[in-house]
Amino acid sequence: MNSDKHTRFSPGCLHGAVIAFCIALVIGGCGKQADDGPILIKFPHVTAPATPKGQAAERFKEIVEARLAGRVVVEVYPSGQLMSDDDSLDALVFGEVQMIAVSLSKLDRLTHRFQIFDLPFLFPDLATVERFQASPEGSVLLDAMVDKGILGLAFWHNGMKQFGGPVPMRSPMAAEGLKFRIMESDVLQAQVLQIGGNPQKMAFGEVYQALQTGAVDAQENTWSNMYSSKFYEVQDYLTETNHGYLGYLVAVNPDFWNSLPDDIRGELDDIVKEVAAWANEQSLIIDMEGRAKIIESGVSEVVTLTPDELTDWQDAMRPVWQKFEGNIGAELIAAALAARQSGAN
Ligand code: SIN
Protein backbone atom coordinates (compact mmCIF):
# COMPACT_ATOMS: atom_id res chain seq x y z
CA MET A 1 0.00 0.00 0.00
CA ASN A 2 1.37 3.39 -0.91
CA SER A 3 0.45 5.16 2.31
CA ASP A 4 2.61 8.14 1.48
CA LYS A 5 0.48 9.16 -1.48
CA HIS A 6 -2.84 9.19 0.29
CA THR A 7 -1.59 11.11 3.31
CA ARG A 8 -0.72 14.25 1.41
CA PHE A 9 -2.86 17.40 1.42
CA SER A 10 -4.75 18.42 -1.71
CA PRO A 11 -4.15 21.93 -3.08
CA GLY A 12 -7.66 22.72 -1.82
CA CYS A 13 -6.58 21.74 1.66
CA LEU A 14 -3.57 24.04 1.55
CA HIS A 15 -5.71 26.82 0.17
CA GLY A 16 -8.18 26.54 3.02
CA ALA A 17 -5.51 25.72 5.56
CA VAL A 18 -6.91 27.84 8.36
CA ILE A 19 -10.42 26.40 8.17
CA ALA A 20 -8.99 22.93 7.64
CA PHE A 21 -6.87 23.28 10.75
CA CYS A 22 -9.90 24.25 12.82
CA ILE A 23 -11.90 21.29 11.57
CA ALA A 24 -8.92 19.05 12.17
CA LEU A 25 -8.80 20.13 15.81
CA VAL A 26 -12.37 18.97 16.21
CA ILE A 27 -12.33 15.68 14.35
CA GLY A 28 -8.65 14.90 14.52
CA GLY A 29 -6.02 13.90 12.03
CA CYS A 30 -6.68 16.23 9.06
CA GLY A 31 -7.38 13.18 6.93
CA LYS A 32 -4.01 11.56 7.56
CA GLN A 33 -3.74 7.81 7.70
CA ALA A 34 -1.31 6.08 10.00
CA ASP A 35 1.66 5.06 7.87
CA ASP A 36 1.27 1.41 8.70
CA GLY A 37 -2.42 1.26 9.52
CA PRO A 38 -5.51 0.70 7.42
CA ILE A 39 -6.91 3.45 5.22
CA LEU A 40 -9.58 5.34 7.12
CA ILE A 41 -12.75 6.52 5.40
CA LYS A 42 -14.67 8.96 7.58
CA PHE A 43 -18.23 9.18 6.28
CA PRO A 44 -20.42 11.78 8.00
CA HIS A 45 -24.08 12.31 7.06
CA VAL A 46 -27.08 14.07 8.57
CA THR A 47 -29.95 11.57 8.60
CA ALA A 48 -30.85 8.90 11.15
CA PRO A 49 -29.39 5.38 10.84
CA ALA A 50 -32.83 3.98 9.90
CA THR A 51 -33.20 6.15 6.78
CA PRO A 52 -32.32 5.03 3.22
CA LYS A 53 -29.00 6.91 3.45
CA GLY A 54 -28.27 5.69 6.99
CA GLN A 55 -28.80 2.07 5.98
CA ALA A 56 -26.81 2.40 2.77
CA ALA A 57 -23.87 3.96 4.64
CA GLU A 58 -23.89 1.10 7.18
CA ARG A 59 -24.06 -1.50 4.42
CA PHE A 60 -21.12 0.16 2.66
CA LYS A 61 -19.11 -0.06 5.90
CA GLU A 62 -20.03 -3.74 6.45
CA ILE A 63 -19.09 -4.84 2.94
CA VAL A 64 -15.87 -2.80 2.82
CA GLU A 65 -14.70 -4.09 6.17
CA ALA A 66 -15.49 -7.68 5.14
CA ARG A 67 -13.84 -7.56 1.71
CA LEU A 68 -10.97 -5.24 2.57
CA ALA A 69 -10.46 -6.42 6.15
CA GLY A 70 -7.38 -4.87 7.73
CA ARG A 71 -6.83 -2.59 4.75
CA VAL A 72 -9.77 -0.16 4.95
CA VAL A 73 -11.83 1.00 7.93
CA VAL A 74 -15.05 2.99 7.48
CA GLU A 75 -16.33 5.23 10.26
CA VAL A 76 -19.94 6.30 9.67
CA TYR A 77 -21.17 9.33 11.63
CA PRO A 78 -24.98 9.58 11.22
CA SER A 79 -27.52 12.20 12.38
CA GLY A 80 -25.23 15.20 11.85
CA GLN A 81 -23.20 14.18 14.93
CA LEU A 82 -19.92 15.16 13.26
CA MET A 83 -20.95 18.08 11.03
CA SER A 84 -23.68 19.60 8.85
CA ASP A 85 -23.95 18.85 5.12
CA ASP A 86 -22.55 22.26 4.25
CA ASP A 87 -19.50 21.70 6.46
CA SER A 88 -19.03 18.20 5.08
CA LEU A 89 -18.63 19.59 1.56
CA ASP A 90 -15.76 21.77 2.77
CA ALA A 91 -14.34 18.96 4.90
CA LEU A 92 -14.24 16.64 1.88
CA VAL A 93 -12.40 19.20 -0.21
CA PHE A 94 -9.91 19.85 2.60
CA GLY A 95 -9.34 16.11 3.14
CA GLU A 96 -10.86 16.02 6.64
CA VAL A 97 -13.40 13.35 5.67
CA GLN A 98 -13.11 10.90 2.81
CA MET A 99 -16.71 10.22 1.74
CA ILE A 100 -20.01 12.09 1.85
CA ALA A 101 -23.57 11.61 0.57
CA VAL A 102 -25.02 15.11 0.42
CA SER A 103 -28.47 15.94 -0.91
CA LEU A 104 -28.26 17.00 -4.58
CA SER A 105 -30.13 20.21 -3.70
CA LYS A 106 -27.24 21.33 -1.48
CA LEU A 107 -24.77 21.21 -4.38
CA ASP A 108 -26.39 24.35 -5.76
CA ARG A 109 -23.62 26.55 -4.38
CA LEU A 110 -21.03 24.57 -6.38
CA THR A 111 -22.73 23.96 -9.72
CA HIS A 112 -26.04 24.86 -11.33
CA ARG A 113 -26.18 21.52 -13.18
CA PHE A 114 -27.77 19.72 -10.23
CA GLN A 115 -30.64 22.22 -10.14
CA ILE A 116 -32.39 19.84 -12.52
CA PHE A 117 -33.20 17.53 -9.60
CA ASP A 118 -35.13 20.31 -7.83
CA LEU A 119 -37.42 21.32 -10.70
CA PRO A 120 -40.91 20.69 -9.30
CA PHE A 121 -42.84 17.79 -10.83
CA LEU A 122 -40.13 17.07 -13.42
CA PHE A 123 -39.56 13.54 -12.09
CA PRO A 124 -42.82 11.74 -11.29
CA ASP A 125 -41.11 8.85 -9.50
CA LEU A 126 -37.80 7.25 -8.54
CA ALA A 127 -37.74 4.99 -11.59
CA THR A 128 -37.71 8.05 -13.87
CA VAL A 129 -34.90 9.64 -11.85
CA GLU A 130 -32.93 6.41 -12.18
CA ARG A 131 -33.34 6.27 -15.96
CA PHE A 132 -32.17 9.89 -16.19
CA GLN A 133 -29.18 9.30 -13.89
CA ALA A 134 -28.15 6.29 -15.99
CA SER A 135 -28.41 8.25 -19.28
CA PRO A 136 -25.23 9.73 -20.84
CA GLU A 137 -26.38 13.25 -19.86
CA GLY A 138 -27.21 12.19 -16.30
CA SER A 139 -24.16 10.05 -15.60
CA VAL A 140 -21.77 12.80 -16.68
CA LEU A 141 -23.02 14.79 -13.67
CA LEU A 142 -20.91 12.57 -11.44
CA ASP A 143 -17.87 14.47 -12.77
CA ALA A 144 -19.43 17.95 -12.72
CA MET A 145 -17.45 19.16 -9.67
CA VAL A 146 -14.09 17.41 -10.04
CA ASP A 147 -12.41 20.79 -10.55
CA LYS A 148 -13.81 21.81 -7.15
CA GLY A 149 -12.42 18.75 -5.36
CA ILE A 150 -15.59 16.61 -5.41
CA LEU A 151 -15.85 13.40 -7.45
CA GLY A 152 -19.23 11.66 -7.62
CA LEU A 153 -19.14 7.86 -7.50
CA ALA A 154 -22.86 7.06 -7.44
CA PHE A 155 -26.35 8.40 -6.82
CA TRP A 156 -28.47 7.13 -3.95
CA HIS A 157 -32.21 7.81 -3.64
CA ASN A 158 -34.03 8.98 -0.58
CA GLY A 159 -37.52 9.48 -2.01
CA MET A 160 -40.16 11.89 -3.26
CA LYS A 161 -40.93 14.99 -1.17
CA GLN A 162 -44.22 15.90 0.49
CA PHE A 163 -45.33 19.14 2.14
CA GLY A 164 -45.92 19.43 5.87
CA GLY A 165 -47.58 22.40 7.54
CA PRO A 166 -50.27 23.75 9.86
CA VAL A 167 -53.01 23.33 7.22
CA PRO A 168 -53.90 20.73 4.59
CA MET A 169 -52.32 21.87 1.32
CA ARG A 170 -54.98 20.71 -1.09
CA SER A 171 -54.36 23.80 -3.19
CA PRO A 172 -51.22 25.91 -3.72
CA MET A 173 -53.21 28.82 -2.27
CA ALA A 174 -52.98 27.14 1.13
CA ALA A 175 -49.23 27.84 1.09
CA GLU A 176 -49.65 31.60 0.86
CA GLY A 177 -47.90 33.49 3.65
CA LEU A 178 -46.44 30.37 5.29
CA LYS A 179 -42.75 30.28 6.23
CA PHE A 180 -41.21 27.16 4.63
CA ARG A 181 -37.92 25.59 5.65
CA ILE A 182 -36.05 24.57 2.50
CA MET A 183 -32.66 23.08 1.72
CA GLU A 184 -29.92 25.42 0.45
CA SER A 185 -31.19 25.59 -3.15
CA ASP A 186 -32.23 28.56 -5.29
CA VAL A 187 -34.72 26.38 -7.19
CA LEU A 188 -36.47 25.41 -3.96
CA GLN A 189 -36.48 29.07 -2.98
CA ALA A 190 -38.14 30.01 -6.29
CA GLN A 191 -40.60 27.13 -5.90
CA VAL A 192 -41.83 28.42 -2.54
CA LEU A 193 -41.98 32.03 -3.75
CA GLN A 194 -44.01 30.81 -6.75
CA ILE A 195 -46.78 29.61 -4.43
CA GLY A 196 -46.73 32.71 -2.25
CA GLY A 197 -44.75 31.23 0.63
CA ASN A 198 -41.74 32.63 2.45
CA PRO A 199 -38.67 30.34 1.96
CA GLN A 200 -36.03 29.98 4.71
CA LYS A 201 -32.85 28.06 3.87
CA MET A 202 -31.89 26.02 6.90
CA ALA A 203 -29.68 23.04 7.82
CA PHE A 204 -31.47 19.74 8.37
CA GLY A 205 -30.42 19.52 12.02
CA GLU A 206 -32.27 22.73 12.85
CA VAL A 207 -35.63 21.85 11.30
CA TYR A 208 -37.35 20.05 14.16
CA GLN A 209 -36.75 22.89 16.59
CA ALA A 210 -37.69 25.52 14.03
CA LEU A 211 -41.04 23.79 13.48
CA GLN A 212 -41.55 23.28 17.20
CA THR A 213 -40.91 26.91 18.10
CA GLY A 214 -42.78 28.32 15.13
CA ALA A 215 -39.66 29.83 13.55
CA VAL A 216 -41.01 28.16 10.40
CA ASP A 217 -44.54 26.91 9.71
CA ALA A 218 -43.98 24.39 6.99
CA GLN A 219 -41.38 22.20 5.26
CA GLU A 220 -40.93 19.67 2.48
CA ASN A 221 -39.29 16.29 2.90
CA THR A 222 -39.60 12.56 2.33
CA TRP A 223 -41.69 10.26 4.51
CA SER A 224 -38.63 8.51 5.92
CA ASN A 225 -36.95 11.80 6.91
CA MET A 226 -40.16 13.22 8.38
CA TYR A 227 -40.68 10.03 10.38
CA SER A 228 -37.12 9.41 11.58
CA SER A 229 -36.48 13.07 12.47
CA LYS A 230 -39.96 13.37 14.02
CA PHE A 231 -41.08 16.34 11.90
CA TYR A 232 -44.54 14.72 11.84
CA GLU A 233 -44.83 15.34 15.59
CA VAL A 234 -44.66 19.10 15.07
CA GLN A 235 -46.78 19.35 11.90
CA ASP A 236 -50.57 19.04 11.87
CA TYR A 237 -50.89 18.00 8.22
CA LEU A 238 -48.65 16.24 5.72
CA THR A 239 -49.90 16.61 2.17
CA GLU A 240 -48.91 13.94 -0.32
CA THR A 241 -47.80 15.94 -3.34
CA ASN A 242 -44.72 13.97 -4.51
CA HIS A 243 -43.70 17.30 -6.04
CA GLY A 244 -39.93 16.87 -5.92
CA TYR A 245 -37.06 14.43 -5.63
CA LEU A 246 -34.59 14.04 -2.76
CA GLY A 247 -31.47 12.05 -3.55
CA TYR A 248 -27.75 12.07 -2.88
CA LEU A 249 -24.40 12.26 -4.59
CA VAL A 250 -22.01 9.77 -3.00
CA ALA A 251 -18.73 11.60 -3.39
CA VAL A 252 -15.04 11.48 -2.57
CA ASN A 253 -12.14 13.88 -2.89
CA PRO A 254 -10.48 13.06 -6.26
CA ASP A 255 -6.97 13.51 -4.81
CA PHE A 256 -7.73 11.01 -2.05
CA TRP A 257 -9.40 8.61 -4.51
CA ASN A 258 -6.57 8.71 -7.05
CA SER A 259 -3.96 8.23 -4.33
CA LEU A 260 -5.42 4.86 -3.31
CA PRO A 261 -3.69 1.68 -4.45
CA ASP A 262 -5.35 0.47 -7.67
CA ASP A 263 -6.72 -2.76 -6.22
CA ILE A 264 -8.31 -0.99 -3.24
CA ARG A 265 -9.81 1.77 -5.39
CA GLY A 266 -11.23 -0.83 -7.80
CA GLU A 267 -12.79 -2.84 -4.95
CA LEU A 268 -14.23 0.28 -3.29
CA ASP A 269 -15.69 1.39 -6.61
CA ASP A 270 -17.37 -2.01 -7.08
CA ILE A 271 -18.76 -1.85 -3.54
CA VAL A 272 -20.11 1.70 -3.96
CA LYS A 273 -21.95 0.59 -7.12
CA GLU A 274 -23.25 -2.59 -5.50
CA VAL A 275 -24.52 -0.61 -2.51
CA ALA A 276 -26.12 1.99 -4.83
CA ALA A 277 -28.16 -0.75 -6.54
CA TRP A 278 -29.20 -2.16 -3.16
CA ALA A 279 -29.93 1.27 -1.66
CA ASN A 280 -32.06 2.32 -4.61
CA GLU A 281 -34.18 -0.81 -4.22
CA GLN A 282 -34.58 -0.26 -0.47
CA SER A 283 -35.36 3.45 -0.52
CA LEU A 284 -38.99 3.18 -1.61
CA ILE A 285 -39.65 0.40 0.92
CA ILE A 286 -38.13 2.44 3.76
CA ASP A 287 -40.00 5.57 2.66
CA MET A 288 -43.34 3.73 2.58
CA GLU A 289 -42.63 2.27 6.03
CA GLY A 290 -42.15 5.84 7.29
CA ARG A 291 -45.46 6.88 5.72
CA ALA A 292 -47.28 3.92 7.30
CA LYS A 293 -45.80 4.64 10.74
CA ILE A 294 -46.80 8.30 10.55
CA ILE A 295 -50.38 7.33 9.67
CA GLU A 296 -50.41 4.69 12.40
CA SER A 297 -49.24 7.28 14.97
CA GLY A 298 -52.32 9.44 14.39
CA VAL A 299 -50.22 12.44 15.45
CA SER A 300 -50.48 14.28 12.14
CA GLU A 301 -52.95 13.80 9.32
CA VAL A 302 -51.84 12.58 5.90
CA VAL A 303 -53.78 14.35 3.14
CA THR A 304 -53.99 12.74 -0.32
CA LEU A 305 -54.86 14.85 -3.36
CA THR A 306 -57.44 14.26 -6.07
CA PRO A 307 -56.11 14.22 -9.67
CA ASP A 308 -57.54 17.74 -10.20
CA GLU A 309 -55.85 19.08 -7.07
CA LEU A 310 -52.57 17.57 -8.21
CA THR A 311 -52.93 19.25 -11.61
CA ASP A 312 -53.46 22.61 -9.88
CA TRP A 313 -50.18 22.10 -8.01
CA GLN A 314 -48.33 21.15 -11.19
CA ASP A 315 -49.69 24.19 -13.06
CA ALA A 316 -48.84 26.55 -10.20
CA MET A 317 -45.21 25.44 -10.00
CA ARG A 318 -44.45 25.01 -13.68
CA PRO A 319 -43.14 28.62 -14.21
CA VAL A 320 -40.14 27.68 -12.02
CA TRP A 321 -38.78 25.56 -14.89
CA GLN A 322 -38.44 28.56 -17.21
CA LYS A 323 -36.50 30.51 -14.57
CA PHE A 324 -33.75 27.87 -14.36
CA GLU A 325 -33.62 26.50 -17.91
CA GLY A 326 -30.67 28.75 -18.78
CA ASN A 327 -28.66 27.65 -15.73
CA ILE A 328 -29.32 23.96 -16.12
CA GLY A 329 -29.05 23.64 -19.89
CA ALA A 330 -31.75 22.67 -22.35
CA GLU A 331 -30.05 19.33 -23.20
CA LEU A 332 -30.18 18.18 -19.58
CA ILE A 333 -33.87 19.00 -19.29
CA ALA A 334 -34.52 17.26 -22.61
CA ALA A 335 -32.76 14.13 -21.28
CA ALA A 336 -34.94 14.18 -18.14
CA LEU A 337 -38.07 14.54 -20.27
CA ALA A 338 -36.90 11.65 -22.45
CA ALA A 339 -36.47 9.50 -19.29
CA ARG A 340 -40.02 10.44 -18.33
CA GLN A 341 -41.34 9.63 -21.78
CA SER A 342 -39.61 6.25 -21.93
CA GLY A 343 -41.36 5.31 -18.69
CA ALA A 344 -44.71 6.23 -20.16
CA ASN A 345 -44.20 3.92 -23.17
C1 SIN B 1 -30.96 14.46 3.88
O1 SIN B 1 -31.83 13.66 3.52
O2 SIN B 1 -29.78 14.24 3.82
C2 SIN B 1 -31.38 15.79 4.47
C3 SIN B 1 -32.31 16.50 3.58
C4 SIN B 1 -32.70 17.85 4.14
O3 SIN B 1 -31.83 18.66 4.49
O4 SIN B 1 -33.90 18.11 4.20
Residues whose N, C-alpha, C, O or C-beta is under 5 A from the ligand:
A	BS01	SIN	V46 T47 S103 M183 F204
